[in-house]
């Protein structure tokens, strides 16, 4: 029997206002032909703990290291990146600054998870560490670029994927992953789209929908919304027929009218259906835990991964607030089959998302 204690109040810190709009997409840069993409690498895909099947609920809870003060109702940052390039701007990080971001995350107890896993409450983060989610909008070529070197096409070590793969090799326990939100621009020249998209999925990355025209959803009717989402879904399906695109990044942070939200979440276009389980805003604050009743998967907060014009609500502002214990960050108990929370947060636990997981309240 699950034992939960219904007690508490939760102090919630308000976030910052979102910016009014995202920057427009960059035009693709023409590349030379490519022969081969980098070789595949194995990724961690381990799910639930097999040993749990032979243990009682009490044994499983007793195995959790409570000295780590796990708090699986703490916040999780969903970071909003766009470009990686030579000039620093609101919508672009330099390669050196992106490396600085990743190094800070690793050294300060953050470990990556996918947005898809977050939306399903499948948190497999090592005990004592904090999940963090990386997202990239627009499908820019500098997210996944190939360059000619000694007559061969190789991965650009200063593009987003090049740097992420560098950290995957440097820190295997970083669990490197990211979600790339695409429109009609598939990382540059279309003739290389199939190789790039397949490589991403084979190497532990995810793809999301950023709509066909990058128009504000608030201005669209249900039919137009289905065209915007369904068109991109069908483009990706041409290259990845068995891959389900389940996440959406809203262009310009624009939500559809309330009566049209269902068209955003589920629909069909040109014979293919789509189903959206997580929708991202532009908004400038960390997201709640997926197990928190305050989480709205149809409008998830993101933090701008920038240090320019962030109004004290950028990536390092929140890192600092967590370091100073001014906000509560998600601390994993290390067991994806258990949700461990302080009893002061119990009334905020969303049992619909918890499902069959064991609840450990202390």
Secondary structure, 3 states (H helix, E strand, C coil): CCCCCCCCCCCCCCCECCCCCCCCCCCCCCCCCCCCCCCCCCCCCCCCCHHHHHCCHHHHHHCCCHHHCCECCCEEEEEEECEECCCCECCEECHHHHHHHHHHHHHCCEEECCHHHHHCCCCCCCCCCEEEEEEEECCCHHHCCEEEECCEEEECCCCHHHHHHHHHHHCHHHCCCCEEEECCCCCCCHHHHHHHHHHHHHCCCEEEECCCCCCCHHHCCHHHHHHHHHHHHHHHHHHCCCCCCCEEECHHHCCCCHHHHHHHHEEEECCEEEECCEEEEEEECCECCCCECCCCCCCEEEEECCCCCCCCCCHHHHHHHHHCCCCCECECCCCCCEEEECHHHHHHECHHHHCCCEEEEC
